[in-house]
Amino acid sequence: MSAKTILIVGGGVIGLSVAYYAMRAGHRVIIVERGAPDHDSCSLGNAGMVVPSHFVPLAAPGMVAYGLRTMWNPESPFYIRPRLSRDLLDWGWKFMRTATAEWVDRAAPLLRDLSLAGRQCFIELAAEWDNAFGLVQKGLLMLCKTEHALHEEGATAKRANRLGIPAQVLTPEETARLEPNLTMDIAGAVYFPHDCHLSPQRFVAELTRRLIDGGAQFRWCAEVVGWRADGRWIESVCTSAGELQADEYVIAGGAWSPRIAHALRAYLPMQAGKGYSVTLRQPKQTPEICAILVEARVAVTPMPLDGALRFGGTMEIVGLDESINPARVRGIVNAVHRYLPAFSPEDFRDVPVWRGLRPVSPDGLPYVGRLRSYDNLSVATGHAMMGLSLGPITGKLMAQVLSGAPPAIDMTLLDPDRFA
């Protein structure tokens, strides 16, 4: 295999992971990022979870009804801002058509394989990097406030076991034995022992440092404004910082990927799903295990290495709007006390709010692989809430594709042209 120059558009966890594994494969890499070196990518403030438990795609039976039922509540976990948008209508139509039991049956084994392989990548990187990002392998608790939610999560646990993902339904007493330092008011929980958590900020920082030390070139504050192509061959990308040439190009621009690809007539249906998080630097209680407050859809993660505790959630479909909606944050804060009574809304007063735009495809699977219209153009985006969890395995698979090797996992369902 001859070394190539590979240009990746996007400096979030997906773009950095593609660059890292491509560099390990012997290639030269250039990362083009529209933000500055201290840019706030979607990966930095997320829940920091590695989740084999999340094998059900976002497009699943009941999600459309759930969205319609909750979207009028300003504090609900899910919200779609009504607006006249052809892209939104197109995405919504595709989402409704995809959200079937048949689709879940097809997608779940792939999400399982990707997540378990991704988990192994994190374990290997933690061993190689002296665990600089604080990987904790203690599992995930799905904390249920109601018996109804516990029953539904129990059904998911049975399905997980059939797929080879360990899961166990716990009583409140059994849950308390796993989390003796956390006061909980719950009906029960489901425990996924193979899930993990880590510090996303430290992981991204370590990835960036190792890329720089390995000779990767970063082009900061460089926004893509166009492309130059000759037939099926991309010759260069035009940016606000100048024109850049490479042998291979990868679009990994998160929620901005459809805009970046539009000039090449590449069709990537996607909506930006805004999420929020708040981080308590000195929490009253600190759990050992990351958790999700099921009915509220709020993630709770102890941040390794610094003692902080992060609460994150919501899926707000509002376009490329990075403003902060106080009602959405209020929904997260108000939910915490119902499950974890040691905490009160007062604990979150004046705590800074983080927000990020997740790239959400209409079928709940990312776009990963080559575009058929060009011989040297690939895509790695659309991971929704799984960007951190699937970052390293996406990078590893893309490095194989870019090197001309068969990918270790069948990527047919991830085809970037599947909606074209």
C-alpha beads as a LAMMPS data file, in Angstrom:
LAMMPS data file: protein, C-alpha beads

420 atoms
419 bonds

1 atom types
1 bond types

-500.0 500.0 xlo xhi
-500.0 500.0 ylo yhi
-500.0 500.0 zlo zhi

Masses

1 110.0

Atoms # bond

1 1 1 0.000 0.000 0.000
2 1 1 1.383 3.400 -0.950
3 1 1 0.977 6.307 1.454
4 1 1 -1.671 8.874 0.522
5 1 1 -2.429 12.407 1.578
6 1 1 -5.889 12.327 3.144
7 1 1 -7.804 15.521 3.866
8 1 1 -10.559 15.331 6.480
9 1 1 -13.139 18.099 6.700
10 1 1 -14.153 18.366 10.350
11 1 1 -12.189 18.402 13.594
12 1 1 -14.741 16.740 15.899
13 1 1 -14.314 13.278 17.356
14 1 1 -15.233 11.538 14.068
15 1 1 -12.848 13.559 11.921
16 1 1 -10.057 13.233 14.466
17 1 1 -10.614 9.484 14.742
18 1 1 -10.473 9.049 10.963
19 1 1 -7.281 11.118 10.885
20 1 1 -5.703 9.156 13.741
21 1 1 -6.318 5.701 12.311
22 1 1 -5.380 6.856 8.795
23 1 1 -2.106 8.207 10.186
24 1 1 -1.495 4.894 11.983
25 1 1 -2.021 3.165 8.639
26 1 1 0.868 5.180 7.218
27 1 1 -0.958 8.028 5.502
28 1 1 -0.351 11.773 5.707
29 1 1 -3.368 13.633 7.081
30 1 1 -4.724 17.163 6.886
31 1 1 -7.619 18.205 9.134
32 1 1 -9.678 21.200 8.021
33 1 1 -11.741 22.699 10.856
34 1 1 -13.990 25.743 10.590
35 1 1 -13.383 26.577 14.277
36 1 1 -10.295 27.751 16.142
37 1 1 -7.992 25.363 18.063
38 1 1 -10.212 25.839 21.129
39 1 1 -13.409 25.169 19.150
40 1 1 -16.356 23.668 21.041
41 1 1 -17.166 20.564 18.999
42 1 1 -20.285 18.483 19.591
43 1 1 -18.180 15.823 21.308
44 1 1 -16.793 17.907 24.142
45 1 1 -19.824 18.408 26.366
46 1 1 -21.645 15.150 25.731
47 1 1 -22.297 12.391 28.229
48 1 1 -19.022 10.572 27.540
49 1 1 -20.630 7.148 27.314
50 1 1 -19.576 4.091 25.295
51 1 1 -22.853 2.272 24.835
52 1 1 -23.255 -1.255 23.408
53 1 1 -26.632 -1.025 25.178
54 1 1 -27.818 1.408 22.476
55 1 1 -28.433 -1.151 19.748
56 1 1 -31.927 0.127 18.853
57 1 1 -31.687 2.872 16.183
58 1 1 -33.375 6.215 16.778
59 1 1 -35.807 5.344 13.965
60 1 1 -37.818 2.732 15.855
61 1 1 -41.516 1.916 16.342
62 1 1 -43.188 4.383 18.688
63 1 1 -40.706 7.202 18.158
64 1 1 -42.983 9.158 15.819
65 1 1 -45.902 8.940 18.243
66 1 1 -43.611 9.845 21.139
67 1 1 -42.309 12.873 19.264
68 1 1 -45.794 14.116 18.414
69 1 1 -46.929 13.583 22.004
70 1 1 -44.067 15.479 23.630
71 1 1 -43.121 18.158 21.124
72 1 1 -45.602 20.691 22.493
73 1 1 -44.060 20.552 25.976
74 1 1 -41.222 23.124 26.113
75 1 1 -39.373 21.022 28.733
76 1 1 -39.853 17.620 27.075
77 1 1 -36.867 15.475 26.033
78 1 1 -37.815 15.739 22.352
79 1 1 -38.828 18.806 20.367
80 1 1 -39.184 19.752 16.711
81 1 1 -39.498 23.455 16.020
82 1 1 -42.248 23.840 13.378
83 1 1 -40.818 25.592 10.351
84 1 1 -41.263 25.677 6.599
85 1 1 -38.293 23.621 5.479
86 1 1 -38.180 21.200 2.575
87 1 1 -35.187 19.446 4.163
88 1 1 -37.056 18.969 7.448
89 1 1 -40.171 17.618 5.712
90 1 1 -38.046 15.275 3.611
91 1 1 -36.163 14.052 6.690
92 1 1 -39.382 13.592 8.677
93 1 1 -41.011 11.586 5.889
94 1 1 -37.994 9.292 5.629
95 1 1 -37.884 8.918 9.426
96 1 1 -41.553 7.878 9.557
97 1 1 -41.117 5.346 6.753
98 1 1 -38.025 3.846 8.392
99 1 1 -39.266 3.601 11.995
100 1 1 -40.480 0.006 11.762
101 1 1 -39.831 -3.235 13.593
102 1 1 -38.348 -4.680 10.404
103 1 1 -35.790 -1.880 10.257
104 1 1 -34.815 -2.364 13.900
105 1 1 -34.286 -6.085 13.229
106 1 1 -31.881 -5.204 10.402
107 1 1 -30.050 -2.372 12.128
108 1 1 -29.655 -3.749 15.668
109 1 1 -27.016 -6.431 14.862
110 1 1 -24.907 -3.839 13.033
111 1 1 -25.149 -1.316 15.882
112 1 1 -24.188 -4.117 18.267
113 1 1 -21.136 -5.028 16.202
114 1 1 -20.065 -1.402 15.787
115 1 1 -20.507 -0.627 19.488
116 1 1 -18.670 -3.705 20.741
117 1 1 -15.815 -3.111 18.290
118 1 1 -15.779 0.556 19.338
119 1 1 -15.595 -0.450 22.995
120 1 1 -12.559 -2.611 22.187
121 1 1 -10.926 0.368 20.437
122 1 1 -11.323 2.464 23.584
123 1 1 -9.857 -0.327 25.738
124 1 1 -6.853 -0.589 23.422
125 1 1 -6.348 3.185 23.306
126 1 1 -6.609 3.421 27.098
127 1 1 -3.862 0.783 27.386
128 1 1 -1.640 2.545 24.825
129 1 1 -2.212 6.071 26.192
130 1 1 -1.912 5.291 29.916
131 1 1 -5.679 5.878 30.158
132 1 1 -5.245 9.602 29.617
133 1 1 -9.008 9.987 29.089
134 1 1 -10.156 8.104 32.186
135 1 1 -11.954 5.101 30.701
136 1 1 -14.146 3.442 33.356
137 1 1 -15.485 -0.047 32.598
138 1 1 -18.260 -0.379 35.167
139 1 1 -21.357 -0.511 32.975
140 1 1 -24.507 1.605 32.636
141 1 1 -27.693 1.775 34.710
142 1 1 -31.041 2.557 33.091
143 1 1 -32.891 4.058 36.085
144 1 1 -36.678 3.699 35.815
145 1 1 -39.054 5.842 37.832
146 1 1 -42.176 3.845 36.946
147 1 1 -43.094 0.177 36.687
148 1 1 -44.220 0.783 33.095
149 1 1 -40.765 2.044 32.087
150 1 1 -39.115 -0.831 33.948
151 1 1 -41.265 -3.306 32.026
152 1 1 -40.286 -1.720 28.693
153 1 1 -36.605 -1.618 29.601
154 1 1 -36.873 -5.231 30.729
155 1 1 -38.084 -6.169 27.242
156 1 1 -35.065 -4.339 25.803
157 1 1 -32.826 -6.284 28.192
158 1 1 -34.230 -9.573 26.895
159 1 1 -33.562 -8.470 23.329
160 1 1 -30.037 -7.419 24.307
161 1 1 -29.369 -10.858 25.775
162 1 1 -30.563 -12.496 22.543
163 1 1 -28.051 -10.329 20.668
164 1 1 -25.257 -11.365 23.010
165 1 1 -25.221 -8.100 25.009
166 1 1 -25.414 -8.838 28.757
167 1 1 -28.251 -7.032 30.563
168 1 1 -29.925 -7.592 33.913
169 1 1 -33.137 -6.225 35.467
170 1 1 -32.549 -5.005 39.036
171 1 1 -34.785 -4.162 41.976
172 1 1 -34.218 -0.830 43.761
173 1 1 -32.321 -2.715 46.480
174 1 1 -30.062 -4.473 43.957
175 1 1 -29.436 -1.152 42.217
176 1 1 -28.502 0.458 45.542
177 1 1 -25.950 -2.282 46.168
178 1 1 -24.279 -1.363 42.863
179 1 1 -24.476 2.365 43.680
180 1 1 -24.162 2.666 47.467
181 1 1 -23.088 6.324 47.335
182 1 1 -26.127 7.546 45.384
183 1 1 -29.602 8.155 46.825
184 1 1 -32.202 6.982 44.272
185 1 1 -36.007 7.078 44.132
186 1 1 -36.739 4.488 41.434
187 1 1 -38.913 1.491 40.620
188 1 1 -35.875 -0.456 39.452
189 1 1 -33.165 -0.450 36.816
190 1 1 -31.595 -2.372 33.967
191 1 1 -27.848 -2.900 34.198
192 1 1 -25.652 -3.178 31.085
193 1 1 -22.225 -4.286 32.384
194 1 1 -20.366 -3.852 29.071
195 1 1 -21.029 -0.105 28.770
196 1 1 -18.284 2.344 29.773
197 1 1 -17.729 6.040 30.344
198 1 1 -14.851 8.480 29.961
199 1 1 -13.971 12.167 29.816
200 1 1 -14.809 13.336 26.275
201 1 1 -12.766 16.536 26.630
202 1 1 -9.670 14.598 27.597
203 1 1 -10.200 12.051 24.827
204 1 1 -10.478 14.736 22.129
205 1 1 -7.499 16.619 23.567
206 1 1 -5.359 13.462 23.586
207 1 1 -6.393 12.574 20.026
208 1 1 -5.462 16.079 18.880
209 1 1 -2.108 16.015 20.688
210 1 1 -1.134 12.658 19.235
211 1 1 -2.101 13.763 15.735
212 1 1 0.035 16.897 16.034
213 1 1 2.949 14.906 17.458
214 1 1 2.582 12.451 14.570
215 1 1 2.893 15.180 11.935
216 1 1 -0.757 15.795 11.071
217 1 1 -1.492 19.226 9.632
218 1 1 -4.368 21.262 11.055
219 1 1 -6.002 24.097 9.127
220 1 1 -7.964 25.998 11.746
221 1 1 -10.648 28.625 11.026
222 1 1 -10.930 27.206 7.510
223 1 1 -14.488 26.891 6.244
224 1 1 -15.187 24.933 3.056
225 1 1 -16.550 27.244 0.355
226 1 1 -16.320 24.964 -2.688
227 1 1 -14.658 22.080 -4.492
228 1 1 -12.718 21.647 -7.719
229 1 1 -13.375 18.399 -9.561
230 1 1 -12.479 16.856 -12.891
231 1 1 -15.089 14.254 -13.758
232 1 1 -15.074 11.632 -11.020
233 1 1 -11.942 13.010 -9.373
234 1 1 -11.836 15.673 -6.634
235 1 1 -8.772 17.783 -7.340
236 1 1 -8.946 20.204 -4.405
237 1 1 -11.142 21.742 -1.751
238 1 1 -11.525 25.506 -1.605
239 1 1 -11.580 26.951 1.906
240 1 1 -11.710 30.402 3.452
241 1 1 -8.002 29.886 4.231
242 1 1 -7.031 28.861 0.694
243 1 1 -7.142 25.896 -1.690
244 1 1 -5.900 22.514 -0.474
245 1 1 -5.042 19.364 -2.431
246 1 1 -4.977 15.721 -1.367
247 1 1 -5.317 12.202 -2.751
248 1 1 -8.442 11.400 -0.734
249 1 1 -11.111 13.578 0.872
250 1 1 -13.403 12.714 3.788
251 1 1 -16.409 14.800 4.818
252 1 1 -16.753 14.481 8.599
253 1 1 -18.352 17.818 9.350
254 1 1 -21.079 16.663 11.728
255 1 1 -24.360 18.527 11.363
256 1 1 -22.773 20.785 8.718
257 1 1 -21.913 17.844 6.430
258 1 1 -24.931 18.225 4.092
259 1 1 -23.922 21.838 3.399
260 1 1 -20.334 20.820 2.755
261 1 1 -21.405 18.048 0.373
262 1 1 -24.113 20.048 -1.395
263 1 1 -21.715 21.654 -3.898
264 1 1 -20.799 18.136 -5.040
265 1 1 -24.481 17.216 -5.434
266 1 1 -24.132 14.634 -2.701
267 1 1 -27.436 13.969 -0.931
268 1 1 -27.123 13.372 2.813
269 1 1 -30.528 13.796 4.495
270 1 1 -29.809 15.015 8.006
271 1 1 -31.115 17.232 10.773
272 1 1 -29.188 18.834 13.603
273 1 1 -30.384 17.493 16.959
274 1 1 -29.389 19.940 19.652
275 1 1 -28.426 18.539 23.039
276 1 1 -27.518 20.266 26.293
277 1 1 -25.463 19.417 29.351
278 1 1 -24.678 20.948 32.721
279 1 1 -21.715 19.840 34.829
280 1 1 -21.513 20.111 38.620
281 1 1 -17.871 20.561 39.648
282 1 1 -18.508 19.634 43.298
283 1 1 -21.585 17.374 43.319
284 1 1 -23.314 16.406 46.569
285 1 1 -23.058 12.754 45.575
286 1 1 -20.926 11.055 42.941
287 1 1 -22.003 7.761 41.384
288 1 1 -19.577 5.053 40.335
289 1 1 -21.564 4.047 37.251
290 1 1 -22.967 6.188 34.453
291 1 1 -26.756 6.166 34.180
292 1 1 -29.746 7.254 32.143
293 1 1 -32.918 8.563 33.782
294 1 1 -35.184 6.624 31.471
295 1 1 -38.475 8.522 31.299
296 1 1 -36.714 11.900 31.310
297 1 1 -34.035 10.713 28.856
298 1 1 -31.323 12.404 30.895
299 1 1 -27.784 11.000 31.018
300 1 1 -25.798 11.138 34.261
301 1 1 -22.045 10.645 34.018
302 1 1 -19.301 10.999 36.619
303 1 1 -16.462 12.721 34.798
304 1 1 -13.321 10.642 35.379
305 1 1 -10.141 12.290 36.640
306 1 1 -11.766 15.525 37.893
307 1 1 -14.634 14.510 40.219
308 1 1 -17.334 16.383 38.309
309 1 1 -20.816 15.076 37.508
310 1 1 -22.478 15.768 34.149
311 1 1 -26.197 15.749 33.330
312 1 1 -27.157 15.876 29.660
313 1 1 -30.097 15.324 27.384
314 1 1 -32.795 16.534 24.982
315 1 1 -33.133 16.148 21.239
316 1 1 -34.142 19.512 19.812
317 1 1 -34.602 19.587 16.026
318 1 1 -34.247 23.294 15.227
319 1 1 -31.824 23.498 12.307
320 1 1 -28.273 24.829 12.607
321 1 1 -29.226 26.984 15.585
322 1 1 -26.691 26.991 18.412
323 1 1 -28.612 29.268 20.772
324 1 1 -29.551 27.997 24.233
325 1 1 -33.230 27.447 25.008
326 1 1 -33.654 27.822 28.806
327 1 1 -36.791 25.641 28.799
328 1 1 -34.856 22.661 27.457
329 1 1 -32.206 23.055 30.150
330 1 1 -34.937 23.446 32.771
331 1 1 -36.363 20.114 31.660
332 1 1 -33.036 18.398 32.396
333 1 1 -32.574 20.102 35.756
334 1 1 -36.132 19.472 36.952
335 1 1 -35.891 15.767 36.083
336 1 1 -32.821 15.099 38.223
337 1 1 -34.490 15.574 41.623
338 1 1 -37.280 13.113 40.767
339 1 1 -34.779 10.259 40.455
340 1 1 -31.908 11.523 42.632
341 1 1 -33.493 13.368 45.574
342 1 1 -30.172 14.501 47.048
343 1 1 -29.989 17.024 44.194
344 1 1 -32.216 20.086 43.819
345 1 1 -32.667 22.702 41.079
346 1 1 -30.766 25.130 43.308
347 1 1 -27.627 23.047 42.801
348 1 1 -27.643 24.064 39.132
349 1 1 -28.059 27.806 39.654
350 1 1 -25.445 29.731 37.649
351 1 1 -23.883 26.512 36.316
352 1 1 -22.698 27.074 32.710
353 1 1 -24.775 25.380 30.019
354 1 1 -23.156 23.552 27.103
355 1 1 -24.952 22.784 23.832
356 1 1 -24.002 20.837 20.738
357 1 1 -25.595 19.940 17.408
358 1 1 -25.715 16.201 16.746
359 1 1 -25.941 15.054 13.103
360 1 1 -29.095 12.903 12.878
361 1 1 -29.833 10.737 9.835
362 1 1 -33.473 9.716 9.195
363 1 1 -32.866 5.998 9.765
364 1 1 -30.710 6.250 12.887
365 1 1 -27.513 4.944 11.262
366 1 1 -24.467 7.021 10.326
367 1 1 -23.176 7.611 6.811
368 1 1 -19.779 5.907 6.516
369 1 1 -17.941 4.995 3.323
370 1 1 -17.241 6.139 -0.207
371 1 1 -19.652 8.185 -2.292
372 1 1 -20.297 6.558 -5.637
373 1 1 -20.151 9.822 -7.634
374 1 1 -16.412 10.310 -7.040
375 1 1 -13.435 7.996 -6.844
376 1 1 -11.681 9.797 -3.983
377 1 1 -14.485 11.172 -1.793
378 1 1 -15.838 9.549 1.378
379 1 1 -18.228 10.476 4.177
380 1 1 -18.157 9.802 7.935
381 1 1 -21.027 11.584 9.675
382 1 1 -24.593 11.224 10.941
383 1 1 -23.817 9.424 14.223
384 1 1 -26.456 11.351 16.219
385 1 1 -25.966 10.673 19.964
386 1 1 -23.386 7.942 19.282
387 1 1 -20.571 10.086 17.902
388 1 1 -18.169 9.582 20.785
389 1 1 -19.123 5.934 21.277
390 1 1 -18.603 5.089 17.599
391 1 1 -15.788 7.548 16.888
392 1 1 -12.758 5.210 17.040
393 1 1 -14.415 2.309 15.198
394 1 1 -15.569 4.722 12.484
395 1 1 -11.981 5.959 12.177
396 1 1 -10.651 2.424 12.028
397 1 1 -13.136 1.343 9.337
398 1 1 -12.522 4.463 7.253
399 1 1 -8.753 3.934 7.449
400 1 1 -9.297 0.453 6.019
401 1 1 -11.470 1.811 3.204
402 1 1 -8.985 4.573 2.383
403 1 1 -6.140 2.053 2.330
404 1 1 -7.992 -0.193 -0.111
405 1 1 -8.476 -2.953 2.474
406 1 1 -11.791 -4.710 3.145
407 1 1 -13.475 -3.198 6.230
408 1 1 -13.606 -5.420 9.308
409 1 1 -17.395 -4.921 9.589
410 1 1 -19.949 -5.076 6.777
411 1 1 -20.783 -1.414 6.040
412 1 1 -23.602 -1.986 3.548
413 1 1 -26.264 -0.379 5.765
414 1 1 -24.004 2.656 6.319
415 1 1 -23.822 3.448 2.577
416 1 1 -23.729 7.271 2.217
417 1 1 -25.730 6.963 -1.024
418 1 1 -28.579 4.927 0.471
419 1 1 -31.093 7.802 0.131
420 1 1 -29.752 9.114 -3.164

Bonds

1 1 1 2
2 1 2 3
3 1 3 4
4 1 4 5
5 1 5 6
6 1 6 7
7 1 7 8
8 1 8 9
9 1 9 10
10 1 10 11
11 1 11 12
12 1 12 13
13 1 13 14
14 1 14 15
15 1 15 16
16 1 16 17
17 1 17 18
18 1 18 19
19 1 19 20
20 1 20 21
21 1 21 22
22 1 22 23
23 1 23 24
24 1 24 25
25 1 25 26
26 1 26 27
27 1 27 28
28 1 28 29
29 1 29 30
30 1 30 31
31 1 31 32
32 1 32 33
33 1 33 34
34 1 34 35
35 1 35 36
36 1 36 37
37 1 37 38
38 1 38 39
39 1 39 40
40 1 40 41
41 1 41 42
42 1 42 43
43 1 43 44
44 1 44 45
45 1 45 46
46 1 46 47
47 1 47 48
48 1 48 49
49 1 49 50
50 1 50 51
51 1 51 52
52 1 52 53
53 1 53 54
54 1 54 55
55 1 55 56
56 1 56 57
57 1 57 58
58 1 58 59
59 1 59 60
60 1 60 61
61 1 61 62
62 1 62 63
63 1 63 64
64 1 64 65
65 1 65 66
66 1 66 67
67 1 67 68
68 1 68 69
69 1 69 70
70 1 70 71
71 1 71 72
72 1 72 73
73 1 73 74
74 1 74 75
75 1 75 76
76 1 76 77
77 1 77 78
78 1 78 79
79 1 79 80
80 1 80 81
81 1 81 82
82 1 82 83
83 1 83 84
84 1 84 85
85 1 85 86
86 1 86 87
87 1 87 88
88 1 88 89
89 1 89 90
90 1 90 91
91 1 91 92
92 1 92 93
93 1 93 94
94 1 94 95
95 1 95 96
96 1 96 97
97 1 97 98
98 1 98 99
99 1 99 100
100 1 100 101
101 1 101 102
102 1 102 103
103 1 103 104
104 1 104 105
105 1 105 106
106 1 106 107
107 1 107 108
108 1 108 109
109 1 109 110
110 1 110 111
111 1 111 112
112 1 112 113
113 1 113 114
114 1 114 115
115 1 115 116
116 1 116 117
117 1 117 118
118 1 118 119
119 1 119 120
120 1 120 121
121 1 121 122
122 1 122 123
123 1 123 124
124 1 124 125
125 1 125 126
126 1 126 127
127 1 127 128
128 1 128 129
129 1 129 130
130 1 130 131
131 1 131 132
132 1 132 133
133 1 133 134
134 1 134 135
135 1 135 136
136 1 136 137
137 1 137 138
138 1 138 139
139 1 139 140
140 1 140 141
141 1 141 142
142 1 142 143
143 1 143 144
144 1 144 145
145 1 145 146
146 1 146 147
147 1 147 148
148 1 148 149
149 1 149 150
150 1 150 151
151 1 151 152
152 1 152 153
153 1 153 154
154 1 154 155
155 1 155 156
156 1 156 157
157 1 157 158
158 1 158 159
159 1 159 160
160 1 160 161
161 1 161 162
162 1 162 163
163 1 163 164
164 1 164 165
165 1 165 166
166 1 166 167
167 1 167 168
168 1 168 169
169 1 169 170
170 1 170 171
171 1 171 172
172 1 172 173
173 1 173 174
174 1 174 175
175 1 175 176
176 1 176 177
177 1 177 178
178 1 178 179
179 1 179 180
180 1 180 181
181 1 181 182
182 1 182 183
183 1 183 184
184 1 184 185
185 1 185 186
186 1 186 187
187 1 187 188
188 1 188 189
189 1 189 190
190 1 190 191
191 1 191 192
192 1 192 193
193 1 193 194
194 1 194 195
195 1 195 196
196 1 196 197
197 1 197 198
198 1 198 199
199 1 199 200
200 1 200 201
201 1 201 202
202 1 202 203
203 1 203 204
204 1 204 205
205 1 205 206
206 1 206 207
207 1 207 208
208 1 208 209
209 1 209 210
210 1 210 211
211 1 211 212
212 1 212 213
213 1 213 214
214 1 214 215
215 1 215 216
216 1 216 217
217 1 217 218
218 1 218 219
219 1 219 220
220 1 220 221
221 1 221 222
222 1 222 223
223 1 223 224
224 1 224 225
225 1 225 226
226 1 226 227
227 1 227 228
228 1 228 229
229 1 229 230
230 1 230 231
231 1 231 232
232 1 232 233
233 1 233 234
234 1 234 235
235 1 235 236
236 1 236 237
237 1 237 238
238 1 238 239
239 1 239 240
240 1 240 241
241 1 241 242
242 1 242 243
243 1 243 244
244 1 244 245
245 1 245 246
246 1 246 247
247 1 247 248
248 1 248 249
249 1 249 250
250 1 250 251
251 1 251 252
252 1 252 253
253 1 253 254
254 1 254 255
255 1 255 256
256 1 256 257
257 1 257 258
258 1 258 259
259 1 259 260
260 1 260 261
261 1 261 262
262 1 262 263
263 1 263 264
264 1 264 265
265 1 265 266
266 1 266 267
267 1 267 268
268 1 268 269
269 1 269 270
270 1 270 271
271 1 271 272
272 1 272 273
273 1 273 274
274 1 274 275
275 1 275 276
276 1 276 277
277 1 277 278
278 1 278 279
279 1 279 280
280 1 280 281
281 1 281 282
282 1 282 283
283 1 283 284
284 1 284 285
285 1 285 286
286 1 286 287
287 1 287 288
288 1 288 289
289 1 289 290
290 1 290 291
291 1 291 292
292 1 292 293
293 1 293 294
294 1 294 295
295 1 295 296
296 1 296 297
297 1 297 298
298 1 298 299
299 1 299 300
300 1 300 301
301 1 301 302
302 1 302 303
303 1 303 304
304 1 304 305
305 1 305 306
306 1 306 307
307 1 307 308
308 1 308 309
309 1 309 310
310 1 310 311
311 1 311 312
312 1 312 313
313 1 313 314
314 1 314 315
315 1 315 316
316 1 316 317
317 1 317 318
318 1 318 319
319 1 319 320
320 1 320 321
321 1 321 322
322 1 322 323
323 1 323 324
324 1 324 325
325 1 325 326
326 1 326 327
327 1 327 328
328 1 328 329
329 1 329 330
330 1 330 331
331 1 331 332
332 1 332 333
333 1 333 334
334 1 334 335
335 1 335 336
336 1 336 337
337 1 337 338
338 1 338 339
339 1 339 340
340 1 340 341
341 1 341 342
342 1 342 343
343 1 343 344
344 1 344 345
345 1 345 346
346 1 346 347
347 1 347 348
348 1 348 349
349 1 349 350
350 1 350 351
351 1 351 352
352 1 352 353
353 1 353 354
354 1 354 355
355 1 355 356
356 1 356 357
357 1 357 358
358 1 358 359
359 1 359 360
360 1 360 361
361 1 361 362
362 1 362 363
363 1 363 364
364 1 364 365
365 1 365 366
366 1 366 367
367 1 367 368
368 1 368 369
369 1 369 370
370 1 370 371
371 1 371 372
372 1 372 373
373 1 373 374
374 1 374 375
375 1 375 376
376 1 376 377
377 1 377 378
378 1 378 379
379 1 379 380
380 1 380 381
381 1 381 382
382 1 382 383
383 1 383 384
384 1 384 385
385 1 385 386
386 1 386 387
387 1 387 388
388 1 388 389
389 1 389 390
390 1 390 391
391 1 391 392
392 1 392 393
393 1 393 394
394 1 394 395
395 1 395 396
396 1 396 397
397 1 397 398
398 1 398 399
399 1 399 400
400 1 400 401
401 1 401 402
402 1 402 403
403 1 403 404
404 1 404 405
405 1 405 406
406 1 406 407
407 1 407 408
408 1 408 409
409 1 409 410
410 1 410 411
411 1 411 412
412 1 412 413
413 1 413 414
414 1 414 415
415 1 415 416
416 1 416 417
417 1 417 418
418 1 418 419
419 1 419 420
